[in-house]
Amino acid sequence: MKHPTIPRIAVHALALAVLAACTSTPPAPPAPSIDAVAAVTAIRAAGGAASTELDVQPIRDPQVDDLREDAAAFEKAGQYAQAVAALDQALQLNPDDPALLQERAEAALLVKDLAGAERFARLGIERGSKVGPLCRRHWETIAQVRQARPIPLEVPGDTVADARRERDACTVAAPARY
């Protein structure tokens, strides 16, 4: 005598196997579409100083400057990961330098690390002057990141236009000298 549950178990096992084959993992989020070199060029252009503008420059550490020069050479050669490594080493020596943080933000963009680019730019804003060319570069970095997001956020105060308004507010005339 046949047991009636055996065929039923086999049918259920086959159905589960077919269903398991049909499932798939959700698609990966879209990669950021950014021309990183063009974005960095735009950021650096936004930081151009006018002769009548207030521009605060800190005293530089020679050891950090050597690493910055190495990073610039790596960037010029298209070796962006090595530029990131050199700037990370420089940041270990001077983690509060807003110009160095900005350079690291730009290097993050070059390796398409949008979150890192925004994080370093924001650290630069926190630790640096709120005016001048470097301030504009920080905010233009944030604008470029917001523009490149695969799914733009529509949060008030967190738009590309908002970042560009902040960037433009960084331009302050130097005090009159007598």
LOMI-690500 format. One record per residue: residue number from 1; residue in three letters; x, y, z of N, C-alpha, C, CB in turn. Coordinates in nm, 3 decimals. Glycine has a CB too. Layout:
N
{r NUM, ALA, {X, Y, Z}, {X, Y, Z}, {X, Y, Z}, {X, Y, Z}}
...
//
This chain:
178
{r 1, MET, {0.083, -0.116, 0.000}, {0.000, 0.000, 0.000}, {0.089, 0.124, 0.000}, {-0.095, -0.001, 0.121}}
{r 2, LYS, {0.056, 0.218, -0.087}, {0.132, 0.341, -0.099}, {0.087, 0.441, 0.006}, {0.118, 0.401, -0.239}}
{r 3, HIS, {0.184, 0.514, 0.050}, {0.154, 0.618, 0.148}, {0.118, 0.745, 0.070}, {0.275, 0.643, 0.246}}
{r 4, PRO, {0.002, 0.807, 0.093}, {-0.043, 0.920, 0.012}, {0.039, 1.048, 0.032}, {-0.187, 0.949, 0.043}}
{r 5, THR, {0.116, 1.061, 0.138}, {0.189, 1.186, 0.161}, {0.322, 1.192, 0.087}, {0.213, 1.205, 0.308}}
{r 6, ILE, {0.376, 1.079, 0.045}, {0.506, 1.080, -0.023}, {0.499, 1.157, -0.155}, {0.554, 0.938, -0.048}}
{r 7, PRO, {0.404, 1.133, -0.244}, {0.399, 1.212, -0.367}, {0.372, 1.360, -0.337}, {0.291, 1.157, -0.460}}
{r 8, ARG, {0.293, 1.386, -0.237}, {0.263, 1.524, -0.202}, {0.391, 1.595, -0.155}, {0.154, 1.530, -0.092}}
{r 9, ILE, {0.475, 1.529, -0.076}, {0.601, 1.587, -0.030}, {0.693, 1.612, -0.149}, {0.670, 1.493, 0.073}}
{r 10, ALA, {0.698, 1.521, -0.241}, {0.782, 1.537, -0.360}, {0.735, 1.654, -0.443}, {0.782, 1.408, -0.444}}
{r 11, VAL, {0.605, 1.670, -0.459}, {0.549, 1.782, -0.536}, {0.582, 1.914, -0.467}, {0.395, 1.766, -0.552}}
{r 12, HIS, {0.568, 1.919, -0.337}, {0.598, 2.041, -0.262}, {0.748, 2.075, -0.271}, {0.556, 2.025, -0.115}}
{r 13, ALA, {0.833, 1.975, -0.260}, {0.977, 1.998, -0.270}, {1.013, 2.051, -0.407}, {1.056, 1.870, -0.240}}
{r 14, LEU, {0.953, 1.994, -0.512}, {0.979, 2.040, -0.648}, {0.929, 2.184, -0.665}, {0.911, 1.947, -0.751}}
{r 15, ALA, {0.812, 2.214, -0.612}, {0.758, 2.350, -0.623}, {0.848, 2.450, -0.551}, {0.616, 2.355, -0.564}}
{r 16, LEU, {0.897, 2.415, -0.433}, {0.988, 2.505, -0.359}, {1.118, 2.526, -0.436}, {1.019, 2.448, -0.221}}
{r 17, ALA, {1.169, 2.421, -0.498}, {1.293, 2.434, -0.576}, {1.273, 2.527, -0.694}, {1.340, 2.296, -0.624}}
{r 18, VAL, {1.158, 2.516, -0.761}, {1.128, 2.604, -0.875}, {1.114, 2.748, -0.828}, {0.999, 2.558, -0.948}}
{r 19, LEU, {1.043, 2.768, -0.718}, {1.026, 2.904, -0.665}, {1.159, 2.964, -0.620}, {0.927, 2.903, -0.548}}
{r 20, ALA, {1.243, 2.884, -0.560}, {1.374, 2.934, -0.515}, {1.458, 2.978, -0.634}, {1.448, 2.826, -0.434}}
{r 21, ALA, {1.446, 2.907, -0.746}, {1.522, 2.944, -0.865}, {1.472, 3.074, -0.925}, {1.515, 2.833, -0.968}}
{r 22, CYS, {1.347, 3.109, -0.899}, {1.289, 3.231, -0.956}, {1.325, 3.356, -0.877}, {1.139, 3.217, -0.963}}
{r 23, THR, {1.365, 3.341, -0.753}, {1.396, 3.459, -0.673}, {1.531, 3.515, -0.714}, {1.394, 3.427, -0.523}}
{r 24, SER, {1.546, 3.643, -0.696}, {1.674, 3.706, -0.727}, {1.701, 3.814, -0.625}, {1.675, 3.764, -0.871}}
{r 25, THR, {1.824, 3.856, -0.621}, {1.859, 3.964, -0.530}, {1.813, 4.095, -0.591}, {2.013, 3.966, -0.501}}
{r 26, PRO, {1.781, 4.192, -0.509}, {1.738, 4.320, -0.564}, {1.853, 4.383, -0.643}, {1.690, 4.416, -0.451}}
{r 27, PRO, {1.819, 4.461, -0.743}, {1.926, 4.521, -0.824}, {2.008, 4.619, -0.740}, {1.866, 4.594, -0.947}}
{r 28, ALA, {2.135, 4.628, -0.775}, {2.223, 4.722, -0.705}, {2.179, 4.864, -0.738}, {2.373, 4.700, -0.745}}
{r 29, PRO, {2.198, 4.956, -0.643}, {2.161, 5.094, -0.674}, {2.247, 5.144, -0.790}, {2.179, 5.186, -0.549}}
{r 30, PRO, {2.193, 5.235, -0.869}, {2.268, 5.283, -0.984}, {2.398, 5.351, -0.940}, {2.184, 5.379, -1.067}}
{r 31, ALA, {2.502, 5.328, -1.016}, {2.631, 5.390, -0.986}, {2.620, 5.540, -1.013}, {2.746, 5.327, -1.071}}
{r 32, PRO, {2.693, 5.619, -0.937}, {2.686, 5.763, -0.961}, {2.739, 5.795, -1.100}, {2.766, 5.840, -0.855}}
{r 33, SER, {2.666, 5.877, -1.170}, {2.713, 5.918, -1.302}, {2.775, 6.056, -1.285}, {2.596, 5.920, -1.409}}
{r 34, ILE, {2.906, 6.056, -1.280}, {2.978, 6.181, -1.260}, {3.105, 6.178, -1.343}, {3.011, 6.203, -1.110}}
{r 35, ASP, {3.129, 6.288, -1.410}, {3.258, 6.307, -1.475}, {3.346, 6.369, -1.367}, {3.248, 6.398, -1.607}}
{r 36, ALA, {3.419, 6.284, -1.297}, {3.493, 6.327, -1.179}, {3.596, 6.434, -1.210}, {3.561, 6.208, -1.115}}
{r 37, VAL, {3.665, 6.419, -1.321}, {3.767, 6.518, -1.357}, {3.702, 6.654, -1.383}, {3.848, 6.472, -1.483}}
{r 38, ALA, {3.589, 6.655, -1.454}, {3.519, 6.781, -1.480}, {3.466, 6.841, -1.350}, {3.403, 6.758, -1.579}}
{r 39, ALA, {3.417, 6.756, -1.259}, {3.366, 6.805, -1.131}, {3.477, 6.871, -1.051}, {3.303, 6.689, -1.050}}
{r 40, VAL, {3.594, 6.807, -1.046}, {3.706, 6.864, -0.970}, {3.754, 6.993, -1.037}, {3.824, 6.762, -0.961}}
{r 41, THR, {3.753, 6.998, -1.168}, {3.790, 7.121, -1.239}, {3.695, 7.235, -1.202}, {3.790, 7.099, -1.392}}
{r 42, ALA, {3.564, 7.204, -1.197}, {3.464, 7.305, -1.159}, {3.484, 7.351, -1.016}, {3.322, 7.251, -1.178}}
{r 43, ILE, {3.518, 7.258, -0.928}, {3.541, 7.291, -0.787}, {3.659, 7.386, -0.774}, {3.565, 7.164, -0.703}}
{r 44, ARG, {3.766, 7.353, -0.841}, {3.886, 7.437, -0.832}, {3.864, 7.574, -0.896}, {4.005, 7.367, -0.897}}
{r 45, ALA, {3.784, 7.578, -1.002}, {3.752, 7.707, -1.064}, {3.670, 7.793, -0.968}, {3.675, 7.686, -1.196}}
{r 46, ALA, {3.580, 7.731, -0.893}, {3.498, 7.805, -0.796}, {3.585, 7.866, -0.686}, {3.392, 7.714, -0.733}}
{r 47, GLY, {3.703, 7.809, -0.665}, {3.792, 7.858, -0.560}, {3.891, 7.962, -0.606}, {3.866, 7.745, -0.501}}
{r 48, GLY, {3.876, 8.011, -0.727}, {3.967, 8.115, -0.775}, {3.952, 8.241, -0.693}, {3.943, 8.144, -0.922}}
{r 49, ALA, {4.062, 8.297, -0.647}, {4.056, 8.415, -0.560}, {4.069, 8.543, -0.643}, {4.168, 8.409, -0.454}}
{r 50, ALA, {3.992, 8.640, -0.606}, {4.004, 8.774, -0.665}, {4.100, 8.854, -0.579}, {3.865, 8.845, -0.675}}
{r 51, SER, {4.166, 8.949, -0.638}, {4.265, 9.026, -0.563}, {4.202, 9.113, -0.455}, {4.345, 9.114, -0.658}}
{r 52, THR, {4.073, 9.138, -0.465}, {4.005, 9.222, -0.365}, {3.934, 9.141, -0.259}, {3.906, 9.313, -0.434}}
{r 53, GLU, {3.959, 9.012, -0.256}, {3.886, 8.923, -0.166}, {3.970, 8.884, -0.046}, {3.842, 8.799, -0.241}}
{r 54, LEU, {3.902, 8.863, 0.065}, {3.966, 8.813, 0.186}, {4.003, 8.666, 0.164}, {3.873, 8.829, 0.310}}
{r 55, ASP, {4.130, 8.630, 0.186}, {4.176, 8.493, 0.166}, {4.272, 8.459, 0.279}, {4.246, 8.475, 0.026}}
{r 56, VAL, {4.225, 8.373, 0.371}, {4.304, 8.335, 0.487}, {4.388, 8.213, 0.451}, {4.212, 8.306, 0.610}}
{r 57, GLN, {4.519, 8.220, 0.472}, {4.611, 8.110, 0.442}, {4.683, 8.068, 0.569}, {4.713, 8.150, 0.331}}
{r 58, PRO, {4.672, 7.941, 0.607}, {4.741, 7.894, 0.728}, {4.890, 7.869, 0.702}, {4.675, 7.765, 0.780}}
{r 59, ILE, {4.965, 7.857, 0.810}, {5.106, 7.820, 0.800}, {5.111, 7.671, 0.765}, {5.184, 7.851, 0.933}}
{r 60, ARG, {5.200, 7.636, 0.673}, {5.207, 7.498, 0.624}, {5.316, 7.418, 0.693}, {5.231, 7.497, 0.473}}
{r 61, ASP, {5.290, 7.288, 0.712}, {5.386, 7.193, 0.765}, {5.463, 7.135, 0.646}, {5.314, 7.079, 0.850}}
{r 62, PRO, {5.597, 7.143, 0.644}, {5.674, 7.095, 0.529}, {5.653, 6.946, 0.499}, {5.820, 7.121, 0.552}}
{r 63, GLN, {5.637, 6.864, 0.603}, {5.615, 6.721, 0.583}, {5.481, 6.697, 0.514}, {5.622, 6.646, 0.718}}
{r 64, VAL, {5.380, 6.771, 0.554}, {5.248, 6.760, 0.493}, {5.254, 6.812, 0.349}, {5.142, 6.840, 0.575}}
{r 65, ASP, {5.328, 6.919, 0.327}, {5.341, 6.973, 0.192}, {5.405, 6.872, 0.097}, {5.423, 7.101, 0.193}}
{r 66, ASP, {5.502, 6.796, 0.145}, {5.563, 6.692, 0.061}, {5.459, 6.589, 0.019}, {5.680, 6.624, 0.135}}
{r 67, LEU, {5.375, 6.548, 0.112}, {5.271, 6.450, 0.081}, {5.167, 6.509, -0.014}, {5.203, 6.403, 0.210}}
{r 68, ARG, {5.137, 6.636, 0.002}, {5.044, 6.702, -0.089}, {5.101, 6.707, -0.230}, {5.012, 6.845, -0.040}}
{r 69, GLU, {5.228, 6.734, -0.240}, {5.294, 6.736, -0.372}, {5.292, 6.597, -0.434}, {5.439, 6.787, -0.359}}
{r 70, ASP, {5.315, 6.494, -0.352}, {5.307, 6.356, -0.401}, {5.166, 6.328, -0.453}, {5.344, 6.255, -0.289}}
{r 71, ALA, {5.066, 6.370, -0.377}, {4.926, 6.348, -0.418}, {4.897, 6.419, -0.550}, {4.829, 6.397, -0.308}}
{r 72, ALA, {4.946, 6.540, -0.564}, {4.925, 6.614, -0.689}, {4.990, 6.543, -0.808}, {4.981, 6.758, -0.677}}
{r 73, ALA, {5.110, 6.489, -0.787}, {5.178, 6.415, -0.893}, {5.100, 6.288, -0.929}, {5.323, 6.379, -0.851}}
{r 74, PHE, {5.051, 6.217, -0.828}, {4.970, 6.098, -0.854}, {4.844, 6.134, -0.931}, {4.934, 6.028, -0.722}}
{r 75, GLU, {4.780, 6.243, -0.890}, {4.657, 6.285, -0.959}, {4.687, 6.317, -1.105}, {4.594, 6.407, -0.889}}
{r 76, LYS, {4.793, 6.391, -1.127}, {4.830, 6.429, -1.264}, {4.855, 6.304, -1.350}, {4.956, 6.518, -1.263}}
{r 77, ALA, {4.908, 6.199, -1.290}, {4.936, 6.073, -1.361}, {4.811, 5.984, -1.371}, {5.049, 5.997, -1.292}}
{r 78, GLY, {4.698, 6.029, -1.315}, {4.576, 5.950, -1.319}, {4.574, 5.837, -1.217}, {4.558, 5.893, -1.455}}
{r 79, GLN, {4.665, 5.842, -1.120}, {4.672, 5.739, -1.016}, {4.598, 5.790, -0.892}, {4.822, 5.703, -0.982}}
{r 80, TYR, {4.467, 5.791, -0.903}, {4.384, 5.854, -0.802}, {4.387, 5.783, -0.667}, {4.243, 5.863, -0.850}}
{r 81, ALA, {4.393, 5.651, -0.668}, {4.398, 5.577, -0.541}, {4.526, 5.610, -0.465}, {4.389, 5.425, -0.567}}
{r 82, GLN, {4.637, 5.627, -0.536}, {4.762, 5.663, -0.470}, {4.756, 5.806, -0.416}, {4.881, 5.648, -0.567}}
{r 83, ALA, {4.687, 5.893, -0.489}, {4.668, 6.031, -0.439}, {4.589, 6.029, -0.310}, {4.597, 6.118, -0.545}}
{r 84, VAL, {4.484, 5.946, -0.306}, {4.403, 5.932, -0.184}, {4.492, 5.885, -0.069}, {4.286, 5.832, -0.206}}
{r 85, ALA, {4.577, 5.786, -0.095}, {4.663, 5.732, 0.011}, {4.760, 5.838, 0.063}, {4.742, 5.610, -0.041}}
{r 86, ALA, {4.817, 5.917, -0.026}, {4.911, 6.022, 0.016}, {4.838, 6.126, 0.101}, {4.977, 6.089, -0.107}}
{r 87, LEU, {4.718, 6.164, 0.060}, {4.642, 6.263, 0.136}, {4.595, 6.207, 0.270}, {4.522, 6.311, 0.056}}
{r 88, ASP, {4.562, 6.079, 0.274}, {4.525, 6.018, 0.402}, {4.643, 6.020, 0.498}, {4.477, 5.873, 0.381}}
{r 89, GLN, {4.762, 5.995, 0.445}, {4.883, 6.001, 0.529}, {4.906, 6.143, 0.580}, {5.007, 5.951, 0.450}}
{r 90, ALA, {4.885, 6.241, 0.494}, {4.900, 6.381, 0.536}, {4.797, 6.417, 0.643}, {4.885, 6.475, 0.414}}
{r 91, LEU, {4.676, 6.366, 0.628}, {4.572, 6.394, 0.728}, {4.603, 6.332, 0.863}, {4.436, 6.344, 0.679}}
{r 92, GLN, {4.680, 6.225, 0.865}, {4.721, 6.168, 0.994}, {4.814, 6.265, 1.067}, {4.792, 6.032, 0.973}}
{r 93, LEU, {4.890, 6.342, 0.991}, {4.981, 6.440, 1.050}, {4.910, 6.569, 1.089}, {5.094, 6.471, 0.954}}
{r 94, ASN, {4.809, 6.607, 1.009}, {4.739, 6.732, 1.034}, {4.592, 6.715, 0.999}, {4.802, 6.848, 0.951}}
{r 95, PRO, {4.514, 6.655, 1.089}, {4.374, 6.623, 1.058}, {4.280, 6.742, 1.054}, {4.324, 6.526, 1.157}}
{r 96, ASP, {4.324, 6.859, 1.099}, {4.235, 6.974, 1.107}, {4.260, 7.079, 0.999}, {4.247, 7.038, 1.241}}
{r 97, ASP, {4.346, 7.051, 0.903}, {4.378, 7.147, 0.798}, {4.264, 7.149, 0.695}, {4.514, 7.112, 0.729}}
{r 98, PRO, {4.188, 7.259, 0.688}, {4.074, 7.263, 0.596}, {4.114, 7.252, 0.449}, {3.996, 7.392, 0.617}}
{r 99, ALA, {4.230, 7.305, 0.412}, {4.274, 7.293, 0.273}, {4.307, 7.147, 0.241}, {4.397, 7.383, 0.247}}
{r 100, LEU, {4.369, 7.079, 0.332}, {4.402, 6.938, 0.315}, {4.273, 6.853, 0.310}, {4.494, 6.889, 0.429}}
{r 101, LEU, {4.177, 6.886, 0.394}, {4.048, 6.818, 0.391}, {3.980, 6.838, 0.255}, {3.957, 6.869, 0.506}}
{r 102, GLN, {3.992, 6.959, 0.201}, {3.932, 6.986, 0.070}, {4.002, 6.906, -0.040}, {3.939, 7.137, 0.038}}
{r 103, GLU, {4.134, 6.900, -0.034}, {4.206, 6.820, -0.133}, {4.165, 6.674, -0.124}, {4.358, 6.834, -0.113}}
{r 104, ARG, {4.143, 6.626, -0.002}, {4.099, 6.487, 0.016}, {3.957, 6.469, -0.037}, {4.105, 6.447, 0.165}}
{r 105, ALA, {3.872, 6.570, -0.022}, {3.736, 6.563, -0.077}, {3.742, 6.551, -0.229}, {3.654, 6.688, -0.036}}
{r 106, GLU, {3.829, 6.629, -0.291}, {3.842, 6.624, -0.436}, {3.898, 6.489, -0.481}, {3.933, 6.737, -0.486}}
{r 107, ALA, {3.993, 6.434, -0.406}, {4.046, 6.302, -0.438}, {3.937, 6.196, -0.424}, {4.167, 6.267, -0.346}}
{r 108, ALA, {3.850, 6.212, -0.325}, {3.738, 6.118, -0.309}, {3.647, 6.123, -0.432}, {3.657, 6.151, -0.182}}
{r 109, LEU, {3.624, 6.241, -0.484}, {3.543, 6.251, -0.605}, {3.610, 6.178, -0.721}, {3.520, 6.398, -0.643}}
{r 110, LEU, {3.741, 6.192, -0.732}, {3.812, 6.128, -0.842}, {3.802, 5.976, -0.839}, {3.958, 6.169, -0.840}}
{r 111, VAL, {3.786, 5.918, -0.720}, {3.765, 5.773, -0.710}, {3.615, 5.741, -0.697}, {3.843, 5.716, -0.589}}
{r 112, LYS, {3.531, 5.842, -0.722}, {3.385, 5.830, -0.723}, {3.327, 5.788, -0.588}, {3.342, 5.731, -0.829}}
{r 113, ASP, {3.389, 5.836, -0.482}, {3.340, 5.815, -0.346}, {3.262, 5.941, -0.307}, {3.459, 5.786, -0.244}}
{r 114, LEU, {3.135, 5.946, -0.347}, {3.055, 6.067, -0.324}, {3.035, 6.095, -0.176}, {2.921, 6.053, -0.392}}
{r 115, ALA, {3.009, 5.993, -0.099}, {2.987, 6.013, 0.046}, {3.114, 6.066, 0.111}, {2.943, 5.880, 0.114}}
{r 116, GLY, {3.228, 6.011, 0.074}, {3.355, 6.059, 0.129}, {3.382, 6.202, 0.088}, {3.469, 5.970, 0.083}}
{r 117, ALA, {3.354, 6.236, -0.036}, {3.376, 6.373, -0.083}, {3.295, 6.472, -0.002}, {3.340, 6.385, -0.232}}
{r 118, GLU, {3.168, 6.440, 0.020}, {3.085, 6.532, 0.098}, {3.131, 6.538, 0.243}, {2.938, 6.488, 0.092}}
{r 119, ARG, {3.168, 6.424, 0.298}, {3.212, 6.421, 0.439}, {3.337, 6.507, 0.458}, {3.241, 6.275, 0.484}}
{r 120, PHE, {3.436, 6.492, 0.370}, {3.558, 6.571, 0.385}, {3.532, 6.721, 0.361}, {3.666, 6.521, 0.287}}
{r 121, ALA, {3.445, 6.752, 0.265}, {3.412, 6.893, 0.241}, {3.344, 6.953, 0.364}, {3.322, 6.908, 0.117}}
{r 122, ARG, {3.253, 6.880, 0.424}, {3.185, 6.930, 0.545}, {3.282, 6.947, 0.662}, {3.072, 6.835, 0.585}}
{r 123, LEU, {3.377, 6.855, 0.676}, {3.479, 6.872, 0.781}, {3.561, 6.998, 0.755}, {3.573, 6.747, 0.787}}
{r 124, GLY, {3.591, 7.023, 0.628}, {3.664, 7.145, 0.593}, {3.586, 7.270, 0.629}, {3.697, 7.146, 0.445}}
{r 125, ILE, {3.456, 7.266, 0.606}, {3.371, 7.380, 0.643}, {3.373, 7.400, 0.794}, {3.226, 7.357, 0.593}}
{r 126, GLU, {3.361, 7.291, 0.870}, {3.360, 7.300, 1.016}, {3.490, 7.356, 1.070}, {3.333, 7.163, 1.077}}
{r 127, ARG, {3.602, 7.318, 1.012}, {3.733, 7.352, 1.068}, {3.799, 7.471, 1.003}, {3.824, 7.235, 1.057}}
{r 128, GLY, {3.737, 7.525, 0.901}, {3.802, 7.632, 0.827}, {3.728, 7.764, 0.834}, {3.818, 7.593, 0.685}}
{r 129, SER, {3.778, 7.855, 0.756}, {3.718, 7.987, 0.745}, {3.586, 7.975, 0.669}, {3.814, 8.086, 0.674}}
{r 130, LYS, {3.492, 8.053, 0.705}, {3.360, 8.050, 0.640}, {3.352, 8.147, 0.523}, {3.250, 8.082, 0.741}}
{r 131, VAL, {3.467, 8.198, 0.483}, {3.474, 8.291, 0.370}, {3.594, 8.256, 0.283}, {3.482, 8.438, 0.419}}
{r 132, GLY, {3.591, 8.306, 0.162}, {3.707, 8.295, 0.075}, {3.702, 8.178, -0.022}, {3.828, 8.285, 0.157}}
{r 133, PRO, {3.810, 8.165, -0.098}, {3.817, 8.063, -0.203}, {3.800, 7.920, -0.153}, {3.947, 8.075, -0.275}}
{r 134, LEU, {3.861, 7.888, -0.040}, {3.851, 7.753, 0.012}, {3.708, 7.721, 0.054}, {3.946, 7.736, 0.131}}
{r 135, CYS, {3.640, 7.815, 0.112}, {3.499, 7.799, 0.149}, {3.416, 7.769, 0.024}, {3.445, 7.926, 0.220}}
{r 136, ARG, {3.443, 7.840, -0.086}, {3.369, 7.816, -0.210}, {3.397, 7.676, -0.264}, {3.407, 7.920, -0.316}}
{r 137, ARG, {3.521, 7.631, -0.253}, {3.554, 7.495, -0.299}, {3.480, 7.390, -0.216}, {3.705, 7.472, -0.291}}
{r 138, HIS, {3.471, 7.410, -0.084}, {3.397, 7.316, 0.001}, {3.252, 7.304, -0.049}, {3.399, 7.363, 0.150}}
{r 139, TRP, {3.187, 7.420, -0.067}, {3.046, 7.419, -0.103}, {3.025, 7.371, -0.247}, {2.986, 7.558, -0.085}}
{r 140, GLU, {3.116, 7.401, -0.336}, {3.102, 7.351, -0.473}, {3.119, 7.200, -0.476}, {3.204, 7.420, -0.568}}
{r 141, THR, {3.204, 7.146, -0.389}, {3.216, 7.001, -0.379}, {3.082, 6.940, -0.339}, {3.325, 6.962, -0.276}}
{r 142, ILE, {3.018, 7.000, -0.241}, {2.887, 6.950, -0.197}, {2.785, 6.962, -0.309}, {2.839, 7.027, -0.072}}
{r 143, ALA, {2.790, 7.072, -0.384}, {2.698, 7.088, -0.498}, {2.722, 6.979, -0.603}, {2.715, 7.227, -0.562}}
{r 144, GLN, {2.848, 6.951, -0.631}, {2.881, 6.847, -0.731}, {2.832, 6.710, -0.684}, {3.033, 6.844, -0.758}}
{r 145, VAL, {2.849, 6.681, -0.556}, {2.802, 6.553, -0.501}, {2.650, 6.544, -0.514}, {2.845, 6.537, -0.353}}
{r 146, ARG, {2.581, 6.649, -0.476}, {2.435, 6.648, -0.482}, {2.387, 6.632, -0.626}, {2.377, 6.778, -0.422}}
{r 147, GLN, {2.457, 6.694, -0.718}, {2.421, 6.685, -0.859}, {2.442, 6.543, -0.913}, {2.503, 6.785, -0.941}}
{r 148, ALA, {2.540, 6.472, -0.860}, {2.574, 6.339, -0.910}, {2.498, 6.226, -0.843}, {2.721, 6.315, -0.893}}
{r 149, ARG, {2.421, 6.255, -0.741}, {2.349, 6.149, -0.672}, {2.260, 6.074, -0.770}, {2.264, 6.207, -0.556}}
{r 150, PRO, {2.262, 5.940, -0.762}, {2.177, 5.862, -0.852}, {2.028, 5.897, -0.837}, {2.198, 5.714, -0.828}}
{r 151, ILE, {1.987, 5.920, -0.714}, {1.848, 5.959, -0.687}, {1.856, 6.089, -0.607}, {1.767, 5.846, -0.608}}
{r 152, PRO, {1.833, 6.202, -0.674}, {1.844, 6.329, -0.603}, {1.748, 6.337, -0.485}, {1.817, 6.445, -0.699}}
{r 153, LEU, {1.798, 6.390, -0.377}, {1.713, 6.411, -0.259}, {1.643, 6.545, -0.275}, {1.797, 6.406, -0.126}}
{r 154, GLU, {1.518, 6.549, -0.241}, {1.442, 6.673, -0.248}, {1.413, 6.723, -0.108}, {1.310, 6.652, -0.327}}
{r 155, VAL, {1.517, 6.732, -0.028}, {1.503, 6.780, 0.109}, {1.533, 6.929, 0.108}, {1.599, 6.702, 0.206}}
{r 156, PRO, {1.443, 7.010, 0.160}, {1.471, 7.154, 0.165}, {1.604, 7.182, 0.235}, {1.358, 7.229, 0.237}}
{r 157, GLY, {1.685, 7.266, 0.174}, {1.816, 7.299, 0.230}, {1.925, 7.203, 0.187}, {1.809, 7.302, 0.378}}
{r 158, ASP, {1.889, 7.100, 0.113}, {1.986, 6.997, 0.072}, {1.986, 6.979, -0.080}, {1.954, 6.864, 0.142}}
{r 159, THR, {1.973, 7.088, -0.152}, {1.969, 7.082, -0.297}, {2.099, 7.139, -0.354}, {1.846, 7.158, -0.353}}
{r 160, VAL, {2.117, 7.118, -0.483}, {2.233, 7.175, -0.552}, {2.227, 7.328, -0.542}, {2.237, 7.130, -0.702}}
{r 161, ALA, {2.108, 7.384, -0.564}, {2.093, 7.530, -0.558}, {2.127, 7.584, -0.419}, {1.949, 7.570, -0.595}}
{r 162, ASP, {2.089, 7.512, -0.315}, {2.122, 7.555, -0.178}, {2.273, 7.557, -0.157}, {2.055, 7.462, -0.074}}
{r 163, ALA, {2.341, 7.454, -0.204}, {2.487, 7.448, -0.190}, {2.553, 7.561, -0.267}, {2.541, 7.312, -0.239}}
{r 164, ARG, {2.500, 7.593, -0.384}, {2.559, 7.701, -0.464}, {2.533, 7.837, -0.399}, {2.502, 7.699, -0.608}}
{r 165, ARG, {2.420, 7.853, -0.332}, {2.396, 7.979, -0.258}, {2.497, 7.993, -0.145}, {2.252, 7.983, -0.202}}
{r 166, GLU, {2.523, 7.883, -0.075}, {2.624, 7.885, 0.032}, {2.761, 7.918, -0.027}, {2.629, 7.749, 0.106}}
{r 167, ARG, {2.791, 7.858, -0.142}, {2.919, 7.884, -0.209}, {2.934, 8.033, -0.239}, {2.930, 7.801, -0.339}}
{r 168, ASP, {2.829, 8.092, -0.296}, {2.836, 8.233, -0.332}, {2.846, 8.324, -0.211}, {2.713, 8.271, -0.414}}
{r 169, ALA, {2.792, 8.281, -0.097}, {2.799, 8.361, 0.025}, {2.941, 8.362, 0.084}, {2.700, 8.306, 0.130}}
{r 170, CYS, {3.028, 8.276, 0.034}, {3.166, 8.271, 0.085}, {3.252, 8.387, 0.033}, {3.231, 8.139, 0.045}}
{r 171, THR, {3.204, 8.457, -0.068}, {3.282, 8.568, -0.125}, {3.261, 8.692, -0.041}, {3.242, 8.594, -0.272}}
{r 172, VAL, {3.368, 8.736, 0.022}, {3.364, 8.853, 0.108}, {3.482, 8.943, 0.071}, {3.370, 8.813, 0.260}}
{r 173, ALA, {3.453, 9.069, 0.054}, {3.560, 9.164, 0.020}, {3.655, 9.180, 0.136}, {3.502, 9.300, -0.019}}
{r 174, ALA, {3.781, 9.198, 0.105}, {3.881, 9.222, 0.208}, {3.855, 9.357, 0.275}, {4.025, 9.217, 0.148}}
{r 175, PRO, {3.895, 9.369, 0.401}, {3.875, 9.499, 0.467}, {3.964, 9.606, 0.403}, {3.906, 9.488, 0.620}}
{r 176, ALA, {3.917, 9.727, 0.409}, {3.993, 9.838, 0.352}, {4.122, 9.858, 0.430}, {3.909, 9.968, 0.352}}
{r 177, ARG, {4.231, 9.882, 0.358}, {4.360, 9.907, 0.422}, {4.398, 10.053, 0.400}, {4.470, 9.811, 0.366}}
{r 178, TYR, {4.451, 10.111, 0.504}, {4.489, 10.252, 0.494}, {4.635, 10.269, 0.514}, {4.414, 10.337, 0.596}}
//
